[in-house]
Amino acid sequence: MNRTLYALCGADRSRPFSPHVWKTTLSLAHKGLDYDTRAVGFTEIPAIENGATALVPVLRDGDILIRDSFDIALYLEKTYPDKPSLFGGEGGQAMARFIESWSQLTLHLALARIILMDIHDSLAPVDQAFFRTSREHRFGMSLEAVAQTGIEEQKTFAARLEPLRTTLKRQPFIGGETPLFSDYIVFGPLQWARVVSPKRILEPGDPVRDWFERCLDLHDGAGRSVTAA
C-alpha cells in the first residue's frame, strides 16, 4: 500500500474531526481502498508534503498528490472505475456539486458557531492559539462571543435540515437506495459535531438522525471508528 491520507486531529491524535477529511474517509471506504492515516494538527498543515497545501484533506496515492475532498472524490472515481461509483454518473456528480454548496453555506456555518469552543478545547495548546487567532479574525469577534451566537443557532438548526428530512422520509440515502458521495458530503459536518462536541445536534426520531446512524454503520462502521465526544 502506498496511499496516505492527511487528517486533522486535536490533542488526541486518534480522533480525526475535519468534516472534509471524513468525506474522504468514507469515499476511500466506498471504493474499498486501503490507506494509512497521517494525523496532523492545525499548525502542522503547512509542513505537509513540503508545503504543498494550506488545508486538509490531502491524499497521496503513489506519486499523485490530490487536495480538496471533492477533487479527491473525482480522482478516485476516474482512477478506480472498477470500484463502486461515488456519483453514479454525471447527474450524480452535478447533484453532488449542489449538495456541496448547500452543505457549506447552511450546515458548516451554523455548526461552526455551535461547536466552536468544543473544537478549541479539543486542540493541543499550540493549535489552540492558532485557532483562536484565525477564527476570531474570520468571525470578527472573540470565540466566546461566537459561542454565544451558537446558542440560538442550535435552537434553529433542525429547521435548516427540512429539505434533507423530507427527502429521507422517502428514501434511505441522499443517493437513493444506496449512498453516494452526496451522502458523505452531508455526513462530514455532522460527524465533525459528533466527534468534537457533546451537544445533541439531532433529536431521536428525526429521519436525519436515522440516516446519520445508517451512515455511521457503512463500510464496516468506518464512521464509528471514532467514538462520540
N, C-alpha and C positions, 0 to 999 in steps of 0.2 A: 504493500500500500504506500502510495506517495501522494497523499491528499491531506491537506491541513486546513482546518477552519479556525480562524482567529475569533475568539468570543470574548465579549466584555463581561467582566465579573467585578464583584465588590471585594471586600476584605477576605471573604470566603471564596477561594478560587474554584470551588466545586459547584458554585451556584451562578452560572451564566444568566443574565437577566435582560440583555438587549432584545427589544421586540423584533428588530431586524435580523439579528442572529437566529432567533427562534424560527423565523420564516425559513431561513436557510437550513436550519437543523431538520425541520420536517420535510423540506424539499429533498435533501440528501436521503433521508429515510424513505421517502416516497419512491425514489429511484433505486433504493436498495444498495446504496454506495457506502463503502467503508471510508472512514477518515479519522484523523487524530484531531483533538481539540487543543488549541493553544490559548490558555486563559491570559487575558491582559486587563490591566486597569486603565482608567482614562489617560493617565499621564504616560503610559507605556505605548499608546497607539502610534505616536509619531515615529517610533523606532521599528514598527512592523515592516519587515521586508525592506530594510534600508530606507525608510521614509516614503514608502510607496503610497501611503494613504493617511487621511486625517480622520477616517471613520471606519467602523466595522459594520457588517461582516466583511472579511476578506477571505477568499478561498484560493488556496494554491492547489492546483491539480497538475502534478508533474511540473512541466516547465511553464504552465499557464497560470497567471495571477488574475483573479476576477474580483472586482469591488462592487458593492451595492447588491442588496438581496434580490431585486428584480433582474438585474443583469446576470446574477448567478443563476437564477431560475431559467432564464433564456439560454444561457450557456449549457446548463445541464440538459435542457430539452433538445438542443441541437447536437450535443456531443454524445448523448446516450439515448438515441431514438428507439433502441430496442427495449428500453426500460419503460415502466408505466408513465404515461404522459402527465405532465404537470398542468397542461392547459386544455387538452382535448381538442386542439385545432386552433385556427386563427381567431375564431369567435371567442373562445375561452381566453385567449391572450388579450384580446380587446376588452373583454369583461374585466379581466384582472387589472388592467390599467385604470378602469373606472373605480373598482373596489379599492385600489391603492390610494387614489386621490381622496376618496371618501374617508378611508381609514385615517390618513394623515391629517386631514382637515377637521375631522369630527372626533375620532377616538383618541388619537395621540395627544392632541392639545388639551382635551378635557382630563385625560388620565394623568398627564404630566402635572397638572395643578393638584390633583387629588393625592398623588403618591410622592410628590417632590421631596418632602422631608424624609420619607421612608427610604428613598433612593440614597439621599445624602447620608443617612445614618448607617447604611449598609456598606459604605465605602471605607477603604483604608484612609488614614489621616491625610496623606499627600494628595489623594484623589478627592477628598472632601474639600480641600482648599481650592483645587481647580474647579470642582463642580459648583461651589458657591460663587466664585468669581464669574464664571462663564454663564451660569444660569441667571444670576442677578443682573448681568448685563443684558441678557436676552429678554428677560421679563420687565426690566426697568424698575425693579423693586426687590426688597430682601426676600430670601427664601421663606422666611416666616410670614411675610405679607402674602406671598403667592399661596402658601398653605392655607391661609385664611379664606382666600377665594375658592380654594378647593373644597371647603366645607359645603358651600352652596352648590358647587359643581357636582359633588357626589349625589346630592339630593335629586338633581335633574338628569343624571347620567342615563338612567334606564330609558328615558324618553328618547334619547338620541339613537337608541337601538331599535326603534319601532320598525323601520323598513326591513332590517335583518330579522326581527322577531316574526313579522308577517310571512316572510319567505320561509323561515324554518318551521312554521306550522304546516307547510305543505310538503316539505322535503327534508331529508336528514342532514344534508350538507348544502353549502352555497353552490357547490359544483353539481348538485343533483343527488343521485343515489350514492355516489362515491365522492370523496374530497378531491379538490383541485388546488392549485396554488392560491386561488382566491380565498379559500378557507384558511390557508396558512397566513395570508396577509392579515386577516382579522384576528386569528388566533394569537399572533405575535404580541400586540399590545395588551391583550387580556392576560396572557401568560406573564408578561412584564409585571403587571399589577399583582398577579398571584405569587410570583417569586419574591418580590421585594416588600410587599405590604400586607399587613394583617386585615386591612379594611375589606369589608364584604362589598364587592362590586356588583355581583349578580345574585339575585334572590332565588331561593328554592322555588321550583315550579315554573321558572322562566324558560321558555323554549331556547333562548340564547344560552342559558346555563346548561341545559341538557345537551345542546350542540357542543359547547365547550368541553363538557365531560367526555363526549364521544371523541373529540379531537385529542384530548389527553390520552385516550386509550389507543390511538392509532399507532401503527408501526411498533407493536410490542410495548406500548406505553412509553414512547420516547418523551412525551411531554411530562410524564410523571417521574422521569429520571431525576428531577429536582423537586423536592417537596415544597409545599406551600409555606409561606412565611408564617 
